[in-house]
Amino acid sequence: MKIEELTAKILDNNPNMDRYQLAIAVAKRTDELLNGANSKLNVSKKIKTADLALMEIAEGLIIIKGFADIKK
């Protein structure tokens, strides 16, 4: 699945999240993976770490916490 499709899937499934919050979540998971965390997917090692993080979030394997629904 393309990166754009994964991003759209995540944002559709999480209406309270915007693309900036998603970028922060992907960056945090990427750091975890680069620091030795095991992937929750069985995929080729040739996949970029940021793409892997996005795939894990899209599959619901990583739960994103801490983003509140801000009402103005």
C-alpha positions in Angstrom: 0.0 0.0 0.0 1.3 3.5 -0.8 2.3 5.9 1.9 -0.5 8.3 0.9 -3.1 5.5 1.2 -1.8 4.5 4.6 -1.9 8.1 5.8 -5.5 8.5 4.5 -6.5 5.2 6.2 -5.1 6.4 9.6 -6.7 9.8 9.4 -10.1 8.3 8.3 -10.0 5.9 11.3 -8.9 8.6 13.7 -11.1 11.7 13.1 -9.7 13.6 16.1 -6.1 13.4 14.7 -4.7 15.7 12.1 -1.7 15.0 9.9 0.7 17.0 12.1 -0.2 14.8 15.1 0.3 11.7 12.9 3.7 13.0 11.9 4.7 13.3 15.5 3.4 9.8 16.3 5.3 8.3 13.3 8.5 10.1 14.4 8.2 8.8 17.9 7.7 5.2 16.7 10.5 5.6 14.2 12.8 6.6 17.1 11.7 3.6 19.1 12.4 1.3 16.1 15.9 2.8 15.5 16.7 2.4 19.2 16.1 -1.4 19.1 12.3 -1.9 19.5 11.0 -4.9 17.6 8.6 -4.4 14.8 5.1 -5.7 15.3 5.0 -6.7 11.6 6.8 -9.4 9.7 8.2 -7.5 6.8 11.4 -7.2 4.8 14.3 -5.5 6.5 14.6 -3.3 3.4 11.6 -1.2 4.3 12.5 2.3 5.6 11.9 2.7 9.4 9.5 5.6 9.0 7.4 3.6 6.5 7.4 0.6 8.9 6.2 2.9 11.7 3.4 4.2 9.5 2.4 0.7 8.5 2.2 -0.4 12.1 0.0 2.6 13.0 -2.3 2.0 10.0 -2.8 -1.7 11.0 -3.7 -0.6 14.5 -0.7 -2.4 16.1 0.5 0.9 17.6 -2.0 2.9 19.7 -1.6 6.6 19.7 -2.4 8.2 23.0 -2.2 11.8 24.3 -4.1 13.7 21.5 -7.1 15.5 23.0 -10.1 16.7 21.1 -9.6 20.4 21.3 -12.8 22.5 21.0 -12.6 26.2 20.3 
